[in-house]
Amino acid sequence: MSSKILVVDDDGNICELLRLYLEKEGCRVALAGDGETALRVFREQNPALVLLDIMLPLLDGWQVCREIRKTSQVPIIMLTAKGEVFDKVLGLELGADDYVTKPFDAKEVIARVKAVLRRAGGEVSADAAVKEVRYEKLSVNLTNYELRVGGKKVEAPPKELELLYHLASNPNRVFTRNQLLDEVWGFDYYGDSRTIDVHVKRLREKLEGVSEKWSLQTVWSVGYKFETRDA
């Protein structure tokens, strides 16, 4: 990795630990100890990813995440010592791409950073197969991580695109939440299944009423499917 990473935490020891591990991986690292500084550094340095603590002075992590999402879809990984499902779900609803619960293993954080950066903007060789699914008024392209709805580009975090691509690539197949966690998030994901509900909710806000030929459907007590039908 050679990306610029912004680490935001009011615990100097955590900042230094993550900085050492990230620099060892070849990253350039910027640090911030409060929410206001985080936003200033973000605007000045345009990082490729933000590691964002929730409990911060001046502006908390929720507020920082909201402000970043007003202008940017840069990947955000939340760091939280709380661990309650509510906090995790709220972070995802605000647009975070992933979260890590404290205390954490720094190696796990680095693995998450690598995975999120890979999803968000990994280079693709010229002869690589284009990963794209198309339906009426919908195009999901994982080669360049682009979502088009009604012919217009719609901003969406990498994980939303991966989830939609997976469902749309398997039309009318029902997936349980645990299957989607395994197949989209991967075996190294330690979150809970409500993560899926949050991402589906956000996708529906972007896709609601676009076409009568397809839709994201809840299969009660089971999971979700991308339903196609003749119209």
Backbone hydrogen bonds, N-H to C=O, Kabsch-Sander energy under -0.5 kcal/mol:
donor,donor_aa,acceptor,acceptor_aa,energy
5,I,3,S,-0.5
5,I,28,R,-3.0
6,L,49,L,-2.4
7,V,5,I,-0.6
7,V,30,A,-3.0
8,V,6,L,-0.5
8,V,51,L,-3.1
9,D,7,V,-0.6
9,D,32,A,-2.2
12,G,10,D,-0.8
15,C,11,D,-2.1
16,E,12,G,-2.4
17,L,13,N,-2.3
18,L,14,I,-2.6
19,R,15,C,-2.5
20,L,16,E,-2.5
21,Y,17,L,-2.0
22,L,18,L,-2.8
23,E,19,R,-2.9
24,K,20,L,-1.7
25,E,21,Y,-0.9
25,E,22,L,-0.5
26,G,23,E,-1.5
27,C,22,L,-2.4
28,R,3,S,-2.1
30,A,5,I,-2.7
32,A,7,V,-2.0
35,G,57,P,-2.1
35,G,59,L,-0.5
38,A,34,D,-2.1
39,L,35,G,-2.0
40,R,36,E,-1.9
41,V,37,T,-3.0
42,F,38,A,-2.5
43,R,39,L,-2.2
44,E,40,R,-2.1
45,Q,41,V,-2.8
46,N,42,F,-2.0
48,A,4,K,-2.7
49,L,4,K,-1.0
50,V,75,P,-2.1
51,L,6,L,-3.0
52,L,50,V,-0.7
52,L,77,I,-2.7
53,D,8,V,-2.3
53,D,51,L,-0.5
54,I,79,L,-1.6
56,L,54,I,-1.2
59,L,57,P,-2.7
61,G,54,I,-3.2
64,V,60,D,-2.2
65,C,61,G,-2.6
66,R,62,W,-2.4
67,E,63,Q,-2.4
68,I,64,V,-2.5
69,R,65,C,-2.4
70,K,66,R,-0.8
70,K,67,E,-0.7
71,T,67,E,-0.5
71,T,68,I,-1.5
72,S,68,I,-2.2
77,I,50,V,-2.9
78,M,76,I,-0.5
78,M,98,D,-2.5
79,L,52,L,-3.1
80,T,78,M,-0.5
80,T,100,V,-2.2
88,K,84,E,-1.7
89,V,85,V,-2.9
90,L,86,F,-2.7
91,G,87,D,-2.3
92,L,88,K,-2.0
93,E,89,V,-2.5
94,L,90,L,-1.9
95,G,92,L,-1.0
96,A,91,G,-2.4
97,D,76,I,-2.7
98,D,76,I,-1.3
100,V,78,M,-2.8
102,K,80,T,-3.1
106,A,104,F,-0.6
108,E,105,D,-1.0
109,V,105,D,-1.7
110,I,106,A,-2.3
111,A,107,K,-2.1
112,R,108,E,-2.3
113,V,109,V,-2.6
114,K,110,I,-2.6
115,A,111,A,-2.2
116,V,112,R,-2.7
117,L,113,V,-2.5
118,R,114,K,-2.3
119,R,115,A,-2.2
120,A,116,V,-2.3
121,G,117,L,-2.1
122,G,118,R,-1.7
128,A,125,S,-1.7
132,E,130,V,-0.9
133,V,140,V,-2.1
135,Y,138,L,-2.7
138,L,135,Y,-2.4
139,S,148,R,-2.2
140,V,133,V,-2.6
141,N,139,S,-0.5
141,N,146,E,-2.8
142,L,131,K,-3.1
142,L,140,V,-0.6
143,T,131,K,-0.9
146,E,141,N,-2.5
147,L,154,V,-0.6
148,R,139,S,-2.6
149,V,152,K,-2.7
150,G,137,K,-2.6
152,K,149,V,-1.5
154,V,147,L,-3.1
160,E,157,P,-0.5
161,L,157,P,-1.7
162,E,158,P,-2.4
163,L,159,K,-2.3
164,L,160,E,-2.6
165,Y,161,L,-2.8
166,H,162,E,-2.2
167,L,163,L,-2.3
168,A,164,L,-3.0
169,S,165,Y,-1.8
170,N,167,L,-1.2
172,N,226,F,-3.2
173,R,170,N,-1.8
175,F,224,Y,-2.8
177,R,222,V,-0.8
180,L,176,T,-2.1
181,L,177,R,-2.3
182,D,178,N,-2.3
183,E,179,Q,-3.0
184,V,180,L,-2.5
185,W,180,L,-1.1
185,W,181,L,-0.6
186,G,181,L,-1.5
189,Y,186,G,-1.7
195,T,192,D,-1.8
196,I,193,S,-1.2
197,D,193,S,-0.8
198,V,194,R,-2.0
199,H,195,T,-2.0
200,V,196,I,-2.6
201,K,197,D,-2.2
202,R,198,V,-2.0
203,L,199,H,-2.2
204,R,200,V,-2.7
205,E,201,K,-1.5
206,K,202,R,-0.9
206,K,203,L,-0.7
207,L,203,L,-1.7
208,E,204,R,-2.2
210,V,207,L,-1.9
215,S,227,E,-1.7
217,Q,215,S,-0.6
217,Q,225,K,-3.0
219,V,223,G,-2.9
220,W,218,T,-0.8
222,V,219,V,-2.4
223,G,219,V,-1.9
224,Y,175,F,-2.3
225,K,217,Q,-2.1
227,E,215,S,-2.6
227,E,225,K,-0.8
229,R,213,K,-2.3
